[in-house]
Amino acid sequence: MTIEIAPKEYHRLLTMHESILYCFSLNIDGKIGWRLPTQKECHVSISKPVLAMGWVQEDKPSLMDSELDTVKYFCYPVRDVK
């Protein structure tokens, strides 16, 4: 399956929880279904500097982990293209 990476103007510096909500609610020209990329997708589809500073699906949010509510990394929304 192929992914589409959101245009640069939609990349945001956010906490993990903000990133999840941002992707969920993002609508770009009628395109919905945005999500965080997986680590594998970052290696294949996105340049390495993005991987180093961006949230990925494997970063599991936890109610007990207050760091995920304070630390900000870039959110690079992607969506599956069928």
FIMARDREN-600276 format. One record per residue: residue number from 1; residue in one letter; x, y, z of N, C-alpha, C, O in turn. Coordinates in pm, 1 decimal, decimal comma, always signed. Layout:
N
SITE   resi   resn        n.u        n.v        n.w       ca.u       ca.v       ca.w        c.u        c.v        c.w        o.u        o.v        o.w
SITE    NUM      a          X          Y          Z          X          Y          Z          X          Y          Z          X          Y          Z
...
//
This chain:
82
SITE   resi   resn        n.u        n.v        n.w       ca.u       ca.v       ca.w        c.u        c.v        c.w        o.u        o.v        o.w
SITE      1      m      +84,2     -117,9       +0,0       +0,0       +0,0       +0,0      +89,2     +124,8       +0,0     +194,9     +127,0      +63,0
SITE      2      t      +46,7     +223,4      -68,3     +119,7     +348,9      -79,5      +65,9     +449,5      +21,4      -52,3     +447,6      +55,6
SITE      3      i     +153,5     +537,0      +68,6     +108,1     +642,8     +158,3     +129,1     +779,0      +93,3     +216,3     +797,1       +8,3
SITE      4      e      +47,1     +873,0     +135,8      +61,0    +1012,2      +96,1     +106,2    +1088,9     +219,5      +49,2    +1072,2     +327,3
SITE      5      i     +206,3    +1171,3     +204,9     +255,4    +1254,6     +314,8     +191,3    +1392,0     +301,3     +191,3    +1451,0     +193,2
SITE      6      a     +137,3    +1442,1     +410,3      +74,1    +1573,8     +407,6     +175,2    +1680,0     +364,4     +293,7    +1669,3     +396,0
SITE      7      p     +129,2    +1782,1     +292,5     +220,5    +1891,5     +253,1     +284,0    +1957,1     +375,3     +230,0    +1952,2     +485,8
SITE      8      k     +399,1    +2018,1     +352,7     +478,8    +2077,3     +460,2     +401,5    +2174,1     +549,8     +426,6    +2180,5     +670,1
SITE      9      e     +308,9    +2248,3     +492,8     +235,2    +2346,6     +573,4     +145,1    +2281,8     +678,5      +92,4    +2351,0     +765,6
SITE     10      y     +127,0    +2149,6     +671,1      +47,0    +2077,6     +769,9     +132,5    +2005,3     +873,7      +77,9    +1937,7     +960,8
SITE     11      h     +263,1    +2017,5     +866,9     +353,0    +1958,4     +966,0     +353,5    +2051,3    +1087,4     +371,1    +2172,3    +1073,3
SITE     12      r     +334,2    +1995,0    +1205,6     +322,0    +2075,9    +1327,2     +409,9    +2019,6    +1438,7     +434,4    +1899,2    +1445,6
SITE     13      l     +456,6    +2108,6    +1525,3     +530,4    +2070,8    +1645,6     +426,9    +2052,3    +1756,3     +367,6    +2149,6    +1802,8
SITE     14      l     +405,0    +1926,6    +1799,0     +296,8    +1893,2    +1892,3     +340,6    +1786,3    +1991,1     +441,5    +1718,7    +1970,9
SITE     15      t     +263,1    +1771,8    +2098,6     +282,6    +1658,8    +2188,9     +224,7    +1533,8    +2122,2     +158,9    +1543,3    +2018,6
SITE     16      m     +249,0    +1418,3    +2181,0     +196,7    +1294,3    +2124,6      +44,4    +1297,3    +2117,7      -14,0    +1266,0    +2014,0
SITE     17      h      -19,5    +1334,8    +2227,8     -165,4    +1336,4    +2229,5     -221,7    +1439,3    +2132,1     -322,3    +1412,9    +2066,2
SITE     18      e     -159,3    +1554,8    +2122,1     -202,4    +1655,9    +2025,5     -186,9    +1604,0    +1882,8     -271,0    +1631,1    +1797,1
SITE     19      s      -79,3    +1529,3    +1857,2      -54,0    +1475,3    +1723,6     -162,0    +1376,7    +1681,6     -208,7    +1379,6    +1567,7
SITE     20      i     -201,3    +1290,4    +1773,0     -305,4    +1192,2    +1742,9     -436,5    +1262,7    +1709,1     -501,7    +1229,0    +1610,3
SITE     21      l     -474,4    +1359,1    +1790,0     -598,3    +1434,5    +1766,5     -588,6    +1516,0    +1637,3     -684,5    +1522,7    +1560,4
SITE     22      y     -475,1    +1576,6    +1614,2     -454,8    +1656,2    +1492,6     -473,5    +1570,6    +1367,2     -545,2    +1609,8    +1275,2
SITE     23      c     -409,5    +1454,8    +1363,8     -422,5    +1365,9    +1247,6     -567,3    +1320,3    +1230,4     -618,9    +1317,0    +1118,7
SITE     24      f     -631,6    +1285,6    +1340,3     -769,2    +1236,7    +1335,9     -863,7    +1341,0    +1276,4     -955,5    +1306,7    +1201,8
SITE     25      s     -841,4    +1467,3    +1309,3     -934,0    +1572,5    +1266,2     -889,6    +1644,5    +1138,0     -961,4    +1731,6    +1089,0
SITE     26      l     -773,9    +1609,9    +1084,0     -719,7    +1680,1     +968,0     -800,1    +1650,3     +841,4     -833,0    +1535,3     +812,4
SITE     27      n     -830,5    +1755,7     +767,7     -899,9    +1744,8     +639,9     -826,3    +1836,9     +543,0     -828,9    +1959,1     +557,7
SITE     28      i     -760,9    +1777,0     +444,3     -685,4    +1853,5     +345,5     -753,2    +1835,9     +210,4     -746,2    +1729,2     +149,5
SITE     29      d     -818,2    +1940,5     +164,9     -888,6    +1936,4      +35,9     -982,9    +1816,8      +25,6     -989,8    +1750,6      -78,0
SITE     30      g    -1055,2    +1790,1     +133,9    -1151,2    +1679,2     +136,1    -1089,1    +1543,5     +164,3    -1160,3    +1443,3     +172,2
SITE     31      k     -957,2    +1538,9     +179,7     -889,2    +1412,6     +210,5     -885,6    +1396,0     +361,8     -839,5    +1484,3     +434,1
SITE     32      i     -934,6    +1282,5     +408,4     -934,9    +1251,7     +551,0     -862,5    +1118,6     +572,5     -810,1    +1060,2     +477,7
SITE     33      g     -859,6    +1071,4     +695,8     -793,1     +944,1     +724,6     -644,9     +959,1     +751,3     -568,4     +864,9     +730,7
SITE     34      w     -603,1    +1076,8     +797,2     -462,3    +1100,9     +826,6     -425,0    +1033,2     +958,2     -508,7    +1017,3    +1047,1
SITE     35      r     -298,9     +994,0     +969,1     -248,4     +924,8    +1087,9      -99,7     +950,3    +1099,0      -38,7    +1009,8    +1010,1
SITE     36      l      -41,5     +904,6    +1209,6     +103,7     +910,4    +1224,3     +165,5     +797,0    +1142,4     +105,6     +690,1    +1130,0
SITE     37      p     +283,4     +819,0    +1087,1     +348,8     +711,9    +1012,4     +404,9     +605,0    +1107,0     +426,1     +630,6    +1225,6
SITE     38      t     +428,1     +487,4    +1053,8     +497,9     +383,6    +1129,7     +647,8     +408,7    +1115,8     +691,0     +486,4    +1030,6
SITE     39      q     +726,1     +342,7    +1199,7     +872,0     +356,1    +1187,6     +919,4     +307,1    +1051,7    +1007,6     +367,7     +990,8
SITE     40      k     +861,6     +198,4    +1004,5     +900,2     +143,0     +874,8     +869,9     +243,0     +762,8     +951,4     +261,1     +672,4
SITE     41      e     +754,4     +307,3     +768,4     +719,5     +406,4     +667,0     +816,7     +524,0     +670,0     +849,0     +580,1     +565,3
SITE     42      c     +862,9     +561,0     +786,7     +961,2     +669,4     +797,1    +1091,2     +632,3     +728,6    +1152,6     +716,4     +662,9
SITE     43      h    +1133,9     +508,5     +742,8    +1258,1     +464,7     +679,7    +1244,2     +459,5     +527,8    +1338,8     +490,3     +455,3
SITE     44      v    +1126,6     +420,7     +480,1    +1105,4     +401,6     +337,0    +1060,4     +529,2     +267,1    +1105,4     +557,9     +156,1
SITE     45      s     +972,0     +606,3     +330,5     +904,9     +715,3     +260,4     +944,8     +855,4     +302,6     +922,0     +951,1     +228,6
SITE     46      i    +1003,2     +868,7     +418,9    +1031,1    +1000,7     +472,0    +1180,6    +1011,2     +499,5    +1243,8     +912,8     +538,0
SITE     47      s    +1236,4    +1128,1     +480,3    +1380,5    +1146,9     +502,0    +1418,5    +1123,1     +648,0    +1335,6    +1141,1     +737,2
SITE     48      k    +1540,7    +1083,5     +672,6    +1587,0    +1049,5     +806,9    +1573,7    +1160,8     +910,5    +1542,5    +1130,8    +1025,8
SITE     49      p    +1595,7    +1288,7     +875,5    +1577,0    +1392,5     +979,0    +1435,2    +1393,8    +1035,8    +1415,8    +1426,3    +1152,9
SITE     50      v    +1337,2    +1359,2     +954,7    +1199,6    +1353,6    +1002,6    +1185,8    +1242,6    +1105,6    +1124,1    +1262,5    +1210,2
SITE     51      l    +1241,7    +1127,7    +1077,6    +1233,8    +1014,3    +1170,0    +1294,0    +1050,1    +1304,3    +1241,2    +1010,6    +1408,3
SITE     52      a    +1402,0    +1123,0    +1303,7    +1470,5    +1156,6    +1428,0    +1389,8    +1250,7    +1516,4    +1405,4    +1248,7    +1638,4
SITE     53      m    +1305,1    +1331,7    +1457,9    +1234,9    +1433,7    +1535,3    +1083,2    +1425,3    +1525,7    +1014,7    +1519,2    +1566,3
SITE     54      g    +1028,9    +1316,7    +1473,6     +884,4    +1308,3    +1455,7     +821,9    +1193,2    +1532,6     +886,4    +1092,4    +1561,0
SITE     55      w     +694,4    +1211,0    +1565,5     +618,2    +1103,8    +1630,0     +587,4     +994,5    +1528,9     +566,5    +1022,4    +1410,9
SITE     56      v     +584,6     +870,3    +1575,1     +544,4     +756,7    +1493,5     +440,6     +675,9    +1571,2     +424,5     +693,9    +1692,0
SITE     57      q     +370,8     +587,4    +1501,2     +265,5     +507,7    +1565,2     +317,0     +425,5    +1682,6     +244,1     +401,2    +1778,8
SITE     58      e     +440,8     +383,4    +1674,8     +495,7     +299,3    +1780,7     +519,1     +374,2    +1911,3     +544,2     +311,6    +2014,3
SITE     59      d     +511,2     +506,8    +1909,1     +520,1     +586,0    +2032,0     +384,2     +576,3    +2100,4     +292,4     +652,2    +2069,1
SITE     60      k     +372,4     +484,5    +2192,1     +242,8     +455,4    +2255,4     +208,6     +558,3    +2362,0     +284,4     +577,7    +2457,0
SITE     61      p      +93,1     +624,8    +2346,1      +51,1     +717,8    +2451,8       +6,1     +640,9    +2575,0      -55,4     +534,9    +2563,5
SITE     62      s      +35,8     +692,9    +2690,1       -2,2     +629,8    +2815,7      -50,8     +737,4    +2911,7       +7,8     +845,3    +2920,3
SITE     63      l     -156,1     +707,8    +2982,3     -208,1     +803,3    +3080,3     -107,0     +828,0    +3191,3     -110,1     +933,1    +3255,2
SITE     64      m      -18,0     +733,4    +3214,9      +79,5     +745,7    +3321,8     +205,6     +819,9    +3277,1     +288,3     +856,4    +3360,7
SITE     65      d     +221,0     +842,0    +3149,2     +343,8     +901,3    +3097,7     +324,2    +1050,2    +3071,2     +284,2    +1089,9    +2961,8
SITE     66      s     +352,2    +1131,2    +3170,7     +329,7    +1275,7    +3157,9     +421,5    +1338,6    +3053,6     +392,1    +1446,9    +3003,1
SITE     67      e     +531,6    +1272,6    +3020,9     +623,7    +1325,2    +2920,5     +554,7    +1341,0    +2785,5     +585,7    +1434,0    +2711,0
SITE     68      l     +462,1    +1252,2    +2753,1     +393,0    +1259,8    +2625,0     +300,0    +1380,1    +2617,3     +254,0    +1416,1    +2509,0
SITE     69      d     +272,0    +1442,6    +2731,4     +189,2    +1562,8    +2732,5     +272,0    +1690,4    +2736,0     +216,4    +1800,0    +2729,7
SITE     70      t     +403,2    +1678,1    +2745,9     +487,0    +1798,5    +2754,1     +592,2    +1805,5    +2643,9     +621,8    +1914,2    +2594,2
SITE     71      v     +648,4    +1692,6    +2605,3     +752,3    +1689,9    +2502,2     +686,4    +1706,6    +2365,8     +584,3    +1644,2    +2336,9
SITE     72      k     +746,2    +1791,9    +2282,0     +690,9    +1815,0    +2148,8     +790,7    +1772,0    +2042,0     +908,3    +1808,3    +2045,2
SITE     73      y     +740,2    +1694,0    +1947,9     +813,6    +1655,8    +1827,8     +724,7    +1688,7    +1709,3     +607,8    +1723,7    +1726,0
SITE     74      f     +779,9    +1677,5    +1590,7     +699,0    +1708,6    +1473,8     +599,1    +1597,8    +1443,8     +626,8    +1479,0    +1460,3
SITE     75      c     +484,4    +1640,5    +1399,9     +378,7    +1551,8    +1353,2     +378,0    +1561,6    +1201,3     +355,4    +1668,7    +1145,1
SITE     76      y     +402,7    +1449,4    +1136,0     +402,9    +1442,0     +990,2     +289,0    +1350,0     +947,6     +309,3    +1229,4     +933,2
SITE     77      p     +168,4    +1405,8     +927,0      +54,3    +1320,0     +893,1      +74,3    +1246,3     +760,9     +127,0    +1301,6     +664,3
SITE     78      v      +31,5    +1121,6     +759,1      +29,0    +1041,5     +637,6     -108,5     +977,4     +627,2     -182,8     +970,1     +725,0
SITE     79      r     -141,0     +931,1     +506,4     -265,2     +856,2     +489,0     -242,1     +749,0     +384,5     -156,6     +762,4     +297,0
SITE     80      d     -319,4     +642,9     +395,3     -310,1     +533,8     +299,0     -380,9     +573,1     +170,1     -491,0     +628,1     +172,3
SITE     81      v     -316,5     +544,3      +59,0     -374,1     +570,8      -72,0     -404,9     +435,2     -134,5     -317,0     +350,3     -148,9
SITE     82      k     -528,7     +417,1     -170,4     -570,5     +286,4     -225,6     -568,4     +286,3     -376,6     -600,6     +185,0     -438,7
//
